[in-house]
Amino acid sequence: HFFMGAAISCIQHPETGREREFGAPAPAAPRRKVLVAGGGPGGMKAAAVAASRGHEVILCEAGPQLGGQALLAQLLPSRAEFGGIVTNLVREIELAGVEVRLNTRVDRALVENEGPDAVVIATGAEPSEPEIEGADEGHVVNAWQVLRGEINVGQSVVVADWRCDWVGLGVAEKLALDGCQVQLAFNGAQLGESLMQYMRDHAAGRMFDLGVTLHSYARVFGVDADTVYLEHAMARKPIVCEGVDTLVTALGHEAVDDLEGELAGMGLDLHLVGDCLTPRTAEEAVLEGMKAGCAL
């Protein structure tokens, strides 16, 4: 926040710096039944705040574990501490008395059956998968698949990073630590352009130490069986990466917001929080979750 010129706050306790508005949420009046769809940081925060105010809250998570993308973030090198946000928010919802249902995807039928007064939609986002020429010939996977250990990437890898954030950098570092020959192609002027300068400088040193080849101003436009084709965005000239086993894409995320349309016309008090509203970071998700919990 300091480096962005923003006010002091806290990812896990966004009321910090906003105490006048959110320091002491008022007790619920009247008590309502609230259904939260999605157990990532935003959904958990909304559930915890709403329940602590006295609402009856049911939190449904489609997967087997609470945490959302934070579960993946903690798998990145040097980011294990991010798992703390899951531990802490799980404790918050336990203390608040939230009913948690895992492996439960929320749809219109479930909502009709439960009959809530309000629904908080926190269904997150999924990796963006833009069309890449020749993708059917090459081995193209996304960063989530790599972090989950679902993919054998081989020995030589190109990581295409369109956001210049932790995801592309972290996956490149992980694969290099695993012994892969890694090329990191990012569309910014420098790697980690979306990060704070002190983080960016440290990352640059790590990439050098690990022997990661860097391509700046690089956009992926094609792939075949063993070659990745990039374009230098400023020079408008090709960068050809040969002998590549796998292209790993870290090209941002797309909101999963289908549930909003599915519940339209039901007369419910709907609140969207986090990445299903628009993909950003955990900080925005938790802040919006807190605001939703206070607004119910």
C-alpha positions, -999 to +999 in steps of 0.1 A: +000+000+000+028+024+008+044+020-026+010+025-043+003+056-022-027+039-007-040+040+029-028+013+053-050-018+055-049-056+058-058-083+034-073-105+060-089-077+081-099-050+056-117-031+083-082-019+092-080+017+082-117+017+077-127+015+114-152+043+113-173+026+087-167-011+094-151-013+128-182-025+146-208-041+123-243-037+137-263-068+148-286-082+121-321-067+121-340-086+111-322-120+111-321-134+076-312-167+059-281-162+038-266-186+012-230-180+001-219-197-031-182-202-032-157-209-004-128-187-015-115-158+006-143-135-005-171-160+002-156-170+035-153-134+047-189-126+036-201-157+055-181-150+086-192-113+089-229-121+081-230-149+107-212-128+133-240-103+130-266-129+137-277-141+103-283-178+095-255-185+070-249-215+048-216-216+029-215-239-001-182-248-018-182-268-051-149-285-043-137-307-014-118-279+004-123-242+013-098-217+001-103-210-036-073-197-055-054-192-023-049-230-023-030-226-055-012-194-045+004-212-016+020-237-039+041-211-056+077-208-044+081-184-015+043-180-012+035-208+012+025-181+038-005-174+016-021-205+030-025-186+062-054-167+048-073-200+044-065-211+079-076-178+095-108-174+075-118-210+082-114-202+119-135-171+115-164-190+100-161-217+126-163-191+154-192-173+137-213-205+134-214-208+096-228-241+082-203-253+056-213-277+028-184-290+007-187-306-027-219-287-031-224-266-063-251-239-060-277-238-087-312-225-090-327-258-078-306-257-046-316-221-040-353-228-045-350-257-020-332-237+007-353-206+003-327-180+014-335-143+017-301-133+002-274-150-018-238-139-019-222-151-052-184-157-047-179-183-075-145-169-085-128-171-118-111-196-141-080-194-163-084-174-195-079-197-225-076-174-256-073-192-289-036-199-298-029-209-334-017-245-335-027-253-300-041-287-311-007-296-324+014-285-294+013-293-257-005-263-242-016-262-205-024-235-180-007-225-148-034-241-126-028-275-141+009-272-134+004-262-098-021-290-092+005-315-105-019-327-132+006-323-161+040-338-172+055-307-188+087-324-200+121-308-199+119-276-220+091-251-211+079-217-222+057-198-197+036-171-214+027-144-189+003-117-199-003-102-165+033-098-152+022-109-117+029-137-092+014-164-114+037-164-144+068-156-122+059-183-097+053-210-122+085-202-140+104-204-107+087-236-097+095-253-130+131-241-129+135-255-094+120-288-107+149-290-132+132-277-163+148-254-189+125-224-187+118-194-209+095-167-194+078-146-221+060-116-206+042-088-224+055-060-202+088-040-203+101-060-174+092-092-155+068-088-126+057-054-138+024-056-118+044-062-085+060-038-061+095-028-071+112-046-042+094-078-051+102-073-088+139-068-081+141-100-060+123-120-087+147-107-113+176-120-092+159-154-087+153-158-125+189-151-132+202-175-105+179-202-119+190-197-155+155-187-167+156-171-202+135-139-203+116-124-232+102-089-226+074-073-247+066-109-259+032-121-269+025-157-278+006-162-311+013-197-322+026-232-313+033-265-330+047-298-319+080-285-305+081-248-312+065-217-296+061-186-317+062-152-300+060-117-313+080-088-299+052-063-294+073-032-301+095-045-329+066-065-345+091-093-352+090-130-343+108-147-314+110-184-321+115-208-293+125-242-306+127-276-289+099-268-265+080-296-248+052-275-232+037-241-234+023-230-200-001-201-202-006-176-174-029-153-194-052-139-166-086-151-156-123-149-166-151-144-142-174-174-134-207-155-131-232-178-146-251-181-113-261-145-113-281-151-145-294-184-133-309-167-102-323-137-121-360-131-115-362-149-082-365-117-062-334-124-041-311-099-026-280-108-046-244-097-039-214-105-061-179-104-045-144-111-057-133-125-090-168-134-102-175-097-103-142-091-121-109-110-116-084-091-093-066-101-061-075-117-027-074-082-011-104-070-032-122-103-027-119-101+011-128-064+012-159-070-009-168-101+012-167-079+043-188-052+027-214-078+016-215-093+051-221-058+065-248-049+040-270-079+045 
